[in-house]
Amino acid sequence: MTVSPIAPAWLQHPDDANALDAAVWPQNAARGASGEITVAGVSASALAERFGTPLYVIDEADARARARSIRDAFAAEAAAIGTTATVYYAAKALLTIDVARWMAEDGLWIDVCSGGELAVALAAGADPARLGLHGNNKSVAEIDRAVGAGIGVVVIDSAIEIERVAEAAARLGRVQAVRLRVNSGVHAHTHDFLATAHEDQKFGVRLDQAVEYASAIRSYDSLRFLGLHCHIGSQIFGSDGFAESAARLLEVHAELLKGGEVPGLNLGGGFGIAYTSADDPTPVAELAHAIVGSVARECARLGIPVPALAFEPGRSIVGPAGVTLYEVGTIKDVLVTVPGEHAAPATEAVRRYVSVDGGMSDNARTALYGADYSVRLASRVTDAQPALVRIAGKHCESGDIVVNADYLPGDVRPGDLVAVPATGAYCFSLASNYNYLTRPAVVAVADGEARLLVRRETEHDLLARDAGYSAPTSPADDGADR
């Protein structure tokens, strides 16, 4: 076994570069009899042939099982301390009409943060009373539409939104339930761009402003104050950050009770998942027990009733259920100089660049956050020795990397299919048309069948938005869809 000197320290050299780590892959992913990766009984080659690549594949049963598991874990822990827990699905992770229907059917509420997300949830038939609207810059039109639709709760993010929501509710003859988003000052152990509880950031208001803002909310007959909301970050392992944030919030919650009812407390989401075998996320049952238990202890210390609780997971529901399929295009070995340590001479190592037919337009997280992913050969198995690879995209951008470092069989070749797991969250949502690539299709797989959720874009779709485009006189004249 030869470990590459340019491999990151966390990356283990695999005994078998064909093996699928159950902690990273969807519950229903496996190697089929032919050696291909299958998801819910559908092979990678069958998916690629029918829907093309790149392709987002969602294990429907896995996503729905995770949703129910999180719902049940928090409900059980809340019931044990004499309260309730509402679980909102954070739609920004992955939203299609079918995904919204799954979440609603499985008893979750849905959190949206734009007019577009609201439109999808409503098109899915979701009960507006079981929706929440987030966002640091909700337009007046978005607020009017949400309130008019009968949305369950609006999360107030700034002083100006108090007036805007109150005016919309009064004009529409409603009493609108609202939460106030605050920053607890707890910094979850995560990437700086993902940490959203700092005081110096765009979301929410300072915790020491909560009493003032709640008083302003209570001054409007058209508003009903439900309580505080806080989100401490994303991709969080462990419960300590949630417990500390809850303690700080409940101190203020106790103060707010002196001015009237405060029925609830929303502690947000951000529960982490495994993107690589080195990741060790906290099981949801442990998280629920620890977080809800900390709330109970703090309420007892303060001598206040335990509020109704709410949580907003997204990534932890759909992230592990997703796989992205790509076709390998070109392969290039690059010689890298490795500086010696302690006056030792420099050495050289090979990094194999495996370029695929997608990239940062279908998975921006590696470029945005330095996120790590795993990769496996999807269309076959091989006894070839593992080689360190970097999965690169096809964009005109040096930072266009999908998987920074992993091992694939050394005989990987053009035309192979490769699969990147844990891509259910924030890949389709962040997809773009950079370099005028078309966005991939999204398919759900269940019980040996694949079903289209979102069709693949065509070049005609891209051209049709351009005011300078003149449509061809007949479809035969236009090669854009071929």
C-alpha positions in Angstrom: 0.0 0.0 0.0 1.4 3.4 -1.1 0.0 6.5 0.6 0.4 9.5 -1.6 2.3 12.3 0.2 -0.1 14.9 -1.2 -3.2 13.2 0.2 -4.8 15.1 3.0 -4.2 13.8 6.5 -7.8 12.8 7.1 -8.1 10.7 3.9 -7.5 7.0 4.6 -6.0 4.9 1.9 -8.7 2.3 1.1 -8.2 -1.4 1.2 -10.8 -1.6 -1.5 -11.4 1.4 -3.8 -14.8 -0.1 -4.8 -16.3 -0.3 -1.3 -19.2 2.0 -0.3 -19.1 3.4 3.2 -22.6 3.1 4.6 -22.2 6.3 6.6 -21.8 8.3 3.5 -24.0 6.6 0.9 -27.8 6.5 0.8 -29.4 3.7 2.7 -30.4 1.9 -0.5 -27.1 2.2 -2.4 -25.2 -0.9 -3.1 -23.0 -2.7 -5.6 -25.2 -4.8 -7.9 -24.3 -8.3 -9.2 -22.6 -6.7 -12.2 -20.5 -4.5 -10.0 -22.4 -1.3 -10.8 -23.6 1.0 -8.1 -27.4 0.8 -7.7 -29.6 3.1 -5.8 -32.9 1.6 -4.7 -32.4 -1.2 -7.2 -31.7 1.1 -10.2 -28.3 0.9 -11.8 -26.0 3.8 -12.5 -25.9 2.9 -16.2 -29.7 2.7 -16.5 -30.1 6.1 -14.9 -27.4 7.6 -17.1 -28.9 6.1 -20.3 -32.4 7.3 -19.5 -31.7 10.7 -18.0 -28.2 11.7 -19.1 -25.3 13.0 -16.9 -24.7 14.9 -14.7 -27.7 13.6 -12.8 -29.0 14.2 -9.3 -30.4 11.0 -7.9 -32.4 11.0 -4.7 -33.2 7.8 -2.7 -36.8 8.7 -1.9 -37.2 6.1 0.9 -34.0 7.2 2.6 -35.0 10.9 2.5 -38.5 10.2 3.9 -37.2 7.8 6.5 -34.8 10.5 7.8 -37.5 13.1 7.9 -39.7 10.8 10.0 -36.8 9.8 12.2 -36.0 13.4 13.0 -39.7 14.2 13.5 -40.2 11.3 15.9 -37.0 11.8 17.8 -37.8 15.4 18.7 -41.4 14.7 19.3 -40.6 12.0 21.8 -38.0 14.0 23.7 -40.4 17.0 23.8 -43.2 14.9 25.1 -41.0 13.5 27.8 -40.6 17.0 29.3 -44.2 18.0 28.8 -44.1 20.0 25.6 -44.3 19.6 21.8 -41.8 19.9 19.0 -42.5 21.0 15.5 -40.0 20.0 12.8 -39.8 22.3 9.7 -38.1 21.0 6.6 -35.6 23.7 5.5 -36.6 23.8 1.9 -33.5 25.6 0.7 -31.6 22.3 1.0 -33.6 20.8 -1.9 -37.0 21.8 -3.1 -39.1 20.4 -5.8 -42.9 19.9 -5.8 -42.5 16.2 -5.0 -40.0 16.8 -2.2 -42.4 19.3 -0.6 -45.2 16.7 -0.9 -43.0 14.0 0.8 -42.3 16.3 3.7 -45.9 17.3 4.2 -47.1 13.7 3.9 -44.5 12.7 6.5 -45.8 15.2 9.0 -43.2 18.0 8.7 -43.9 21.6 8.3 -41.9 23.5 5.6 -39.6 26.5 6.0 -39.3 28.7 2.8 -37.2 31.8 2.4 -38.4 33.4 -0.9 -41.4 33.9 -3.0 -40.2 31.2 -5.4 -39.9 28.6 -2.6 -43.3 29.6 -1.3 -44.7 29.1 -4.8 -43.3 25.6 -5.0 -44.6 24.7 -1.5 -48.1 26.0 -2.4 -48.0 24.2 -5.8 -47.3 21.0 -3.9 -50.5 21.5 -2.0 -48.8 22.1 1.3 -51.1 23.6 4.0 -50.1 27.3 4.2 -50.7 27.2 8.0 -47.8 24.7 8.2 -45.3 26.9 6.4 -42.8 29.4 7.8 -41.3 32.3 5.9 -37.6 33.3 6.5 -35.3 35.8 4.9 -33.3 38.9 5.7 -34.8 41.0 2.9 -38.4 39.8 2.3 -39.9 42.1 -0.3 -43.3 43.7 0.4 -44.7 41.6 -2.4 -43.4 38.4 -0.8 -44.8 39.4 2.6 -48.2 40.3 1.1 -48.3 37.0 -0.8 -47.3 34.9 2.3 -49.7 36.6 4.7 -52.5 36.5 2.1 -52.0 32.8 1.6 -52.4 32.2 5.3 -48.8 31.3 6.1 -48.4 29.9 9.6 -45.5 32.1 10.8 -43.3 34.8 9.5 -39.8 35.1 11.0 -39.1 38.8 11.6 -35.5 39.6 10.7 -35.2 43.4 11.2 -37.1 46.4 12.6 -38.5 47.4 9.2 -40.1 44.0 8.8 -42.2 44.4 11.9 -44.0 47.3 10.3 -44.2 45.6 6.9 -45.7 42.4 8.2 -48.1 44.3 10.6 -49.3 46.5 7.7 -49.9 43.5 5.4 -51.8 41.6 8.1 -54.0 44.5 9.0 -54.8 45.3 5.3 -55.7 41.6 4.7 -57.7 41.3 7.9 -55.4 38.8 9.6 -53.5 38.3 12.8 -50.1 37.1 11.7 -48.0 34.9 14.0 -44.4 35.9 14.0 -41.1 34.9 15.5 -38.1 37.2 16.1 -34.8 36.0 14.8 -32.0 36.8 17.2 -28.2 36.1 17.3 -27.2 34.3 20.5 -23.5 35.0 19.9 -22.8 31.3 19.9 -20.3 30.4 17.1 -20.9 26.8 16.0 -17.7 25.0 14.9 -18.2 25.3 11.2 -17.0 27.2 8.1 -17.1 31.0 8.7 -19.5 31.5 5.7 -21.9 29.0 7.3 -21.9 30.4 10.8 -24.9 32.6 11.2 -25.1 33.5 14.9 -22.3 36.2 15.0 -23.5 39.7 15.8 -21.7 41.0 12.8 -23.7 39.3 10.1 -26.8 39.9 8.0 -29.3 37.7 9.8 -31.4 38.6 12.8 -31.0 41.2 15.6 -28.8 41.3 18.7 -30.0 39.3 21.6 -30.0 42.3 23.8 -32.5 44.0 21.4 -35.0 41.2 21.8 -37.1 42.8 24.5 -37.3 46.1 22.6 -38.3 44.4 19.3 -40.8 42.1 21.0 -42.5 45.1 22.6 -42.8 46.7 19.2 -44.3 43.5 17.8 -46.8 43.4 20.6 -47.9 46.9 19.9 -49.6 45.8 16.7 -53.0 44.2 17.0 -52.3 42.5 13.7 -49.3 40.5 15.0 -49.0 37.7 17.4 -45.6 37.1 19.0 -44.7 33.4 19.2 -41.2 33.8 20.5 -37.5 33.8 19.5 -35.8 32.1 16.7 -32.0 31.4 16.4 -29.9 29.5 13.9 -26.3 29.0 15.0 -24.8 27.6 11.8 -24.7 24.6 9.5 -23.0 21.2 9.3 -22.7 21.1 13.1 -21.4 18.0 14.9 -22.4 17.6 18.6 -25.0 19.4 20.8 -22.9 21.8 22.9 -23.5 24.8 20.6 -27.2 24.2 20.6 -27.3 23.8 24.4 -25.3 27.0 25.0 -27.4 29.0 22.5 -30.7 27.7 24.1 -29.4 28.7 27.6 -28.8 32.3 26.4 -32.1 32.4 24.5 -34.1 31.2 27.5 -32.6 33.9 29.7 -34.3 36.4 27.4 -37.3 34.2 27.0 -37.9 34.5 30.7 -37.6 38.2 30.6 -40.1 38.3 27.7 -42.6 36.4 29.7 -43.0 39.4 32.0 -44.6 41.3 29.1 -47.0 38.6 27.8 -47.2 35.1 26.5 -44.2 33.6 24.7 -45.5 30.2 23.6 -42.5 28.9 21.6 -38.8 28.8 20.9 -37.2 27.8 17.6 -33.7 26.6 17.8 -33.1 26.3 14.1 -31.2 23.5 12.4 -27.8 22.8 11.0 -27.3 19.2 12.0 -24.3 17.8 10.2 -23.9 14.8 7.9 -21.0 12.6 6.7 -19.5 13.7 3.4 -16.5 11.5 3.8 -15.5 8.5 5.9 -13.6 10.9 8.2 -16.8 12.7 9.3 -18.6 11.6 12.5 -21.9 13.3 12.8 -24.0 13.0 16.0 -26.9 10.6 15.6 -30.2 12.5 15.5 -31.6 10.6 18.5 -28.6 11.7 20.6 -28.9 15.3 19.4 -32.6 15.4 20.2 -32.1 14.0 23.7 -29.2 16.4 24.5 -30.8 19.6 23.1 -34.3 19.0 24.5 -32.8 17.9 27.8 -30.8 21.1 28.0 -33.9 23.2 27.4 -35.7 21.4 30.3 -32.9 21.9 32.7 -32.5 25.6 31.9 -36.3 26.2 32.2 -36.2 24.5 35.6 -33.3 26.7 36.7 -35.2 29.8 35.6 -38.5 28.6 37.0 -40.4 29.1 33.8 -42.7 26.7 31.7 -41.0 24.8 28.9 -42.0 26.4 25.6 -43.2 24.6 22.6 -40.1 23.9 20.5 -39.3 24.0 16.8 -36.4 22.9 14.7 -35.5 23.4 11.0 -33.3 20.5 9.6 -32.7 20.3 5.9 -29.3 18.9 5.0 -29.7 16.1 7.5 -32.8 14.9 5.8 -31.9 15.1 2.1 -28.1 15.4 2.0 -27.3 11.7 2.6 -30.1 10.6 0.3 -28.5 12.2 -2.8 -25.9 11.0 -5.3 -24.7 12.8 -8.4 -23.7 10.7 -11.4 -21.0 12.0 -13.9 -19.3 10.6 -17.0 -15.5 10.8 -17.1 -14.2 12.8 -20.0 -10.4 13.3 -19.7 -7.7 12.1 -17.4 -4.5 13.9 -16.7 -1.6 13.1 -14.4 0.1 16.1 -12.9 3.5 16.0 -11.2 3.4 17.9 -7.9 6.5 19.0 -5.9 6.2 18.1 -2.3 8.5 20.3 0.0 10.6 18.3 2.4 10.3 18.7 6.1 13.2 19.5 8.5 15.6 20.3 5.7 14.8 17.1 3.8 14.9 17.4 0.0 11.7 17.9 -1.9 10.0 14.9 -3.5 7.6 14.5 -6.3 4.1 12.9 -6.4 1.4 12.5 -9.0 -2.1 13.9 -8.7 -4.5 12.4 -11.2 -7.1 14.9 -12.5 -10.2 13.1 -13.6 -12.5 15.6 -15.4 -16.2 15.0 -15.6 -19.1 16.4 -17.6 -20.3 18.7 -14.8 -18.6 20.7 -12.1 -19.2 23.9 -10.1 -22.4 24.6 -11.9 -24.0 21.5 -10.4 -22.0 21.4 -7.1 -20.8 24.8 -6.0 -20.0 23.8 -2.4 -16.4 22.7 -3.0 -15.6 26.1 -4.5 -17.7 28.1 -2.1 -16.7 26.4 1.2 -13.8 24.1 0.5 -16.2 21.2 1.1 -14.9 17.7 0.9 -16.7 14.9 -0.9 -16.1 11.2 -1.7 -16.2 9.5 -5.1 -16.5 6.0 -6.4 -16.4 4.3 -9.8 -20.1 3.7 -10.5 -20.3 1.6 -13.7 -18.0 -1.3 -12.8 -15.6 -2.8 -10.2 -11.9 -3.4 -10.8 -8.9 -4.9 -9.0 -6.7 -2.0 -10.0 -4.7 -0.5 -7.2 -6.2 2.7 -5.8 -4.8 6.0 -7.1 -5.2 9.5 -5.6 -7.6 11.5 -7.8 -9.1 15.0 -7.9 -12.4 15.1 -9.6 -12.5 18.3 -11.7 -15.3 19.9 -13.6 -15.3 21.2 -17.2 -15.7 24.9 -16.4 -13.2 27.6 -17.4 -12.2 28.1 -13.8 -9.2 26.7 -11.9 -11.3 26.4 -8.8 -13.8 24.1 -10.6 -13.3 21.1 -8.4 -16.0 18.6 -7.3 -14.0 16.2 -5.1 -10.7 17.6 -3.9 -9.1 14.2 -2.9 -10.2 10.6 -2.9 -9.0 7.3 -4.2 -10.3 5.6 -7.3 -9.1 2.4 -9.0 -6.0 3.3 -11.0 -7.6 2.1 -14.3 -10.3 4.7 -14.3 -10.9 5.7 -17.9 -12.9 8.0 -20.2 -16.5 6.9 -20.5 -16.7 5.5 -16.9 -19.5 6.7 -14.7 -18.5 8.0 -11.3 -20.8 8.8 -8.4 -20.4 11.4 -5.7 -22.5 10.7 -2.6 -24.1 13.1 0.0 -25.1 15.6 -2.7 -28.8 15.7 -1.9 -28.5 19.1 -0.2 -27.4 22.5 -1.6 -26.3 21.1 -5.0 -29.4 21.4 -7.1 -30.4 24.4 -5.0 -27.2 26.2 -5.8 -26.9 25.1 -9.4 -26.2 27.6 -12.1 -25.7 28.0 -15.9 -22.0 29.0 -15.6 -20.4 28.7 -19.0 -23.9 28.1 -20.3 -24.0 24.5 -19.1 -27.6 23.3 -18.7 -28.7 22.2 -15.2 -29.1 18.5 -14.6 -32.3 16.6 -14.1 -33.4 15.5 -10.6 -34.8 11.9 -10.3 -36.2 10.0 -7.4 -35.6 6.3 -7.1 -37.7 3.8 -5.1 -38.4 0.1 -5.3 -36.5 -0.4 -8.5 -38.1 2.5 -10.3 -36.8 5.9 -11.3 -39.1 8.9 -11.6 -38.3 12.4 -13.0 -38.7 15.2 -10.4 -37.2 18.0 -12.5 -36.3 17.7 -16.1 -32.9 18.5 -17.5 -32.5 21.9 -19.0 -31.8 22.1 -22.7 -29.8 24.7 -24.7 -33.1 25.9 -26.1 -34.2 26.8 -22.5 -31.1 28.9 -22.2 -31.5 30.6 -25.6 -35.2 31.2 -25.1 -34.5 33.6 -22.2 -32.2 35.7 -24.4 -34.1 38.6 -26.1 -31.7 38.5 -29.0 -32.6 34.9 -29.9 -34.6 34.2 -33.0 -36.3 30.8 -32.8 -35.7 28.6 -35.8 -38.5 28.2 -38.3 -38.8 24.5 -37.5 -37.4 22.1 -34.8 -35.2 20.5 -37.4 -33.3 23.7 -38.0 -32.3 23.9 -34.3 -29.6 21.6 -32.9 -29.9 23.1 -29.4 -31.8 20.2 -28.0 -29.7 17.5 -29.6 
